Amino acid sequence: MSRYFYDFHVHSCLSPCGDADNTPNNLAGMAFLNGVRIMALTDHNTSKNCPAFFAAARRYGIVPIGGMELTTAEDIHAVCLFETLDDAMAFNEEIDTRRIRVKNREDIFGEQLILDDEDNVIEHEENLLINATTVSLDEAPLLAAKYGGICYPAHIDRPANGAIEILGDFPHYVGFHIAELHDKSNRDSYVSTYGLEGIRLLFSSDAHYLDQLREGEDNDWLELDVDLEDEELVRKKVFENLRSS
C-alpha cells in the first residue's frame, strides 16, 4: 500500500470566485510542487475546464478526477466526483439543463473562463455559475450515481453554503456516507455534535486561489495498492476506496 496525497475540491478560473491564475496548468503544477498526486477539478455547476485539466495534470504526473461543486436548490454545496472524464462531461450536460440562467456580472463576480490545454481562453461562460440549480439535496447523490459518480456535502463546517448551517443539522435523511470538512481541527466537535460517527470525513482545500492549495502533509491522503503510472486504475481504486466507506 502507498500513501497518496489528494485534493478533491479545487476551483479553476471558470468559477466566478476563482482567480484568473487558477488555470488548469497552474493547478497541476502547484499540485506537483505541493506533493499532491490525485486532484479533482470541481468548478461551480460546471465541468467544462475538466478536459483541459486532464491534459495538464498528465504532464505533471498528477492523476486527474473530473468533478463539479453542485449548488443545490437549497443553496447547499455538494462535491460530485466521477470515475471517467466522459462521465463528468455527461453529468455536466445534465446539470446544464438544471441551471437557472442569470447573466454574469463580470464587474461584480469576475470572469468565467473556459480554457484549452495550453491555458488559452476559448470561451467565456456568459451565465452566472454560482447560483442555485433546480437539483435538490436529496436528488443530488442519485443524479451523480446515474453517471457513475459520488456526491457528498461540501465544507459542512463553513457557514457559507454548508449543509449544517442551512439545514440546522447534518442531512442524515439523504443517506450520505461521506462529507467534507474544510478544517481538520473541527473533526471531533462535528462528529460529537452532529452524530457523524458513521460518516467518513474527507478534507480538501476548496482552493479558489493558488496560495490556498495546501502543502505537503497539510493535505489528506489515501492508501492505495496501485502505481500512479496507471491513471485509470488509480481512479478505479480511489472510487472503490470511497464507495467502501
C-alpha positions in Angstrom: 0.0 0.0 0.0 1.2 3.5 -0.9 0.1 6.8 0.6 -1.0 9.4 -1.9 -2.0 13.0 -1.0 -5.2 14.2 -2.7 -7.3 17.3 -3.1 -10.9 16.6 -4.2 -12.2 20.1 -4.2 -10.4 22.7 -6.3 -11.7 25.6 -8.5 -10.3 26.9 -11.7 -10.7 30.3 -13.4 -14.1 29.1 -14.7 -15.6 29.5 -11.2 -16.6 33.2 -10.9 -15.0 33.4 -7.5 -11.9 31.6 -8.8 -8.7 33.6 -9.5 -7.6 34.1 -13.1 -4.3 32.4 -12.2 -6.1 29.2 -11.4 -5.6 27.8 -14.9 -5.5 24.0 -15.5 -1.7 24.0 -16.0 -1.1 26.2 -12.9 -3.3 24.0 -10.7 -1.5 20.9 -11.9 1.9 22.5 -11.5 1.1 23.6 -7.9 -0.3 20.2 -7.1 3.0 18.6 -8.1 5.1 21.1 -6.1 2.9 20.5 -3.1 3.1 16.8 -3.2 -0.5 16.2 -4.2 -0.8 13.3 -6.6 -4.5 13.0 -7.1 -6.6 16.1 -7.7 -10.2 16.8 -8.7 -11.4 19.9 -10.5 -14.7 20.9 -9.1 -15.9 24.2 -10.5 -19.3 25.6 -9.6 -22.1 23.9 -11.5 -19.8 23.0 -14.5 -17.1 20.6 -15.6 -16.1 22.5 -18.8 -12.5 23.0 -17.7 -12.0 19.3 -16.9 -10.8 18.3 -20.3 -8.0 20.9 -20.2 -7.2 20.0 -16.6 -6.9 16.3 -17.5 -4.3 17.1 -20.2 -2.4 19.5 -17.9 -2.4 17.0 -15.0 -0.9 14.3 -17.1 2.1 16.5 -18.0 2.9 16.6 -14.3 2.1 13.0 -13.4 -1.0 14.1 -11.4 -4.0 11.7 -11.6 -6.9 13.9 -12.6 -10.5 13.4 -11.5 -13.4 15.1 -13.2 -15.9 16.8 -10.9 -18.2 19.6 -10.0 -19.3 21.6 -6.9 -23.0 21.5 -7.4 -25.2 24.2 -5.8 -28.5 22.5 -4.8 -31.9 24.1 -4.9 -31.4 24.7 -1.1 -28.2 26.7 -1.9 -26.1 23.9 -0.4 -22.8 23.0 -2.0 -22.1 19.3 -2.8 -18.9 17.8 -4.3 -19.6 15.5 -7.2 -16.8 13.2 -8.5 -16.7 10.9 -11.5 -14.6 8.0 -12.4 -14.1 9.0 -16.0 -13.9 12.3 -17.9 -16.7 11.2 -20.1 -19.0 10.6 -17.1 -18.1 14.0 -15.7 -18.9 15.7 -19.0 -22.2 13.8 -19.3 -23.2 15.0 -15.8 -22.2 18.5 -16.9 -24.7 18.3 -19.7 -27.4 17.2 -17.3 -26.7 20.0 -14.9 -26.6 22.5 -17.7 -30.3 21.8 -18.2 -31.0 22.3 -14.5 -29.3 25.7 -14.1 -31.2 28.9 -13.6 -29.9 31.4 -16.2 -28.8 34.7 -14.8 -26.4 36.8 -16.7 -23.0 37.0 -15.1 -21.8 40.5 -14.0 -18.1 40.3 -14.6 -17.6 43.6 -12.8 -19.0 42.0 -9.6 -18.3 38.3 -9.8 -15.4 38.1 -12.2 -14.8 36.4 -15.5 -15.7 32.7 -16.1 -13.0 31.4 -18.4 -13.1 28.2 -20.3 -9.5 27.2 -21.4 -7.8 24.8 -23.7 -5.0 22.5 -22.5 -2.4 25.3 -23.2 -4.4 27.7 -20.9 -5.7 29.8 -23.9 -9.1 31.2 -23.4 -11.5 29.6 -25.8 -14.8 30.7 -24.4 -16.4 32.9 -21.7 -19.3 31.4 -19.8 -22.0 34.1 -20.0 -24.4 33.0 -17.3 -23.5 33.0 -13.6 -22.3 29.7 -12.3 -22.6 30.1 -8.5 -26.4 30.4 -8.1 -28.6 27.5 -7.1 -29.7 24.9 -9.6 -33.1 23.1 -9.5 -31.4 19.9 -8.2 -32.5 19.2 -4.6 -30.0 17.9 -2.0 -31.8 14.5 -1.7 -31.8 14.2 -5.5 -28.1 15.1 -6.0 -26.5 11.8 -5.0 -29.0 9.8 -7.1 -28.3 12.1 -10.1 -24.5 11.7 -9.7 -24.8 8.0 -9.3 -26.7 7.9 -12.6 -23.4 8.9 -14.2 -21.3 6.6 -12.1 -20.4 9.4 -9.7 -20.2 10.0 -5.9 -21.8 13.0 -4.3 -21.4 14.4 -0.7 -21.9 17.6 1.2 -19.1 20.1 0.8 -17.4 22.1 3.7 -20.0 21.3 6.3 -18.0 23.2 8.8 -18.4 26.5 6.9 -21.3 28.9 7.3 -21.5 29.8 3.6 -23.4 27.1 1.6 -22.7 24.5 4.2 -25.5 21.9 4.8 -25.4 22.2 8.6 -25.6 26.0 8.5 -28.5 26.0 6.1 -30.5 23.0 7.5 -29.5 23.3 11.1 -28.2 19.7 11.2 -26.4 17.2 9.1 -28.8 15.7 6.4 -28.7 12.1 7.6 -32.1 11.5 5.9 -30.4 11.7 2.5 -28.1 8.7 3.3 -24.7 10.3 2.7 -21.8 8.2 3.9 -19.2 10.8 3.1 -18.9 14.5 4.0 -16.2 17.1 3.6 -14.7 19.2 6.3 -12.5 22.2 5.4 -10.7 22.3 8.7 -9.3 19.1 10.2 -9.4 20.5 13.7 -13.2 20.5 13.5 -13.5 16.7 13.2 -14.1 15.7 16.8 -16.5 18.5 17.6 -18.6 17.9 14.5 -18.7 14.2 15.0 -20.0 14.5 18.5 -22.3 17.4 17.9 -24.0 16.2 14.7 -23.8 12.4 15.1 -21.2 11.8 12.3 -19.7 8.6 13.8 -20.7 6.6 10.7 -19.8 9.3 8.2 -16.4 9.3 6.5 -14.9 12.8 6.7 -12.7 14.0 3.8 -10.5 17.1 3.9 -9.9 19.2 0.8 -8.8 22.8 0.2 -11.7 24.3 -1.8 -9.0 26.5 -3.3 -10.1 29.5 -5.3 -6.5 30.9 -5.4 -3.2 29.1 -5.9 -2.0 30.1 -2.5 -5.0 28.3 -0.9 -3.7 24.9 -2.2 -2.3 23.0 0.8 1.3 21.9 1.0 2.7 18.5 2.0 1.1 16.8 4.9 -1.4 19.6 5.3 -3.2 17.6 2.7 -5.2 14.5 3.4 -4.2 11.1 1.9 -5.5 7.8 0.7 -3.6 4.5 1.0 -3.9 2.6 -2.3 -2.3 -0.6 -3.6 -1.6 0.8 -7.1 1.1 2.5 -9.0 0.4 6.2 -10.0 1.5 5.5 -13.6 -1.7 3.5 -14.2 -4.1 6.5 -14.2 -7.3 4.6 -14.9 -6.5 2.0 -12.3 -5.7 4.7 -9.7 -9.1 6.3 -10.3 -10.8 2.9 -10.1 -9.1 2.3 -6.7 -10.0 5.8 -5.5 -13.6 5.2 -6.2 -13.5 1.7 -4.7 -12.0 3.3 -1.6 -14.7 6.0 -1.4 -17.6 3.6 -2.0 -16.4 1.2 0.7 -16.7 3.9 3.3 
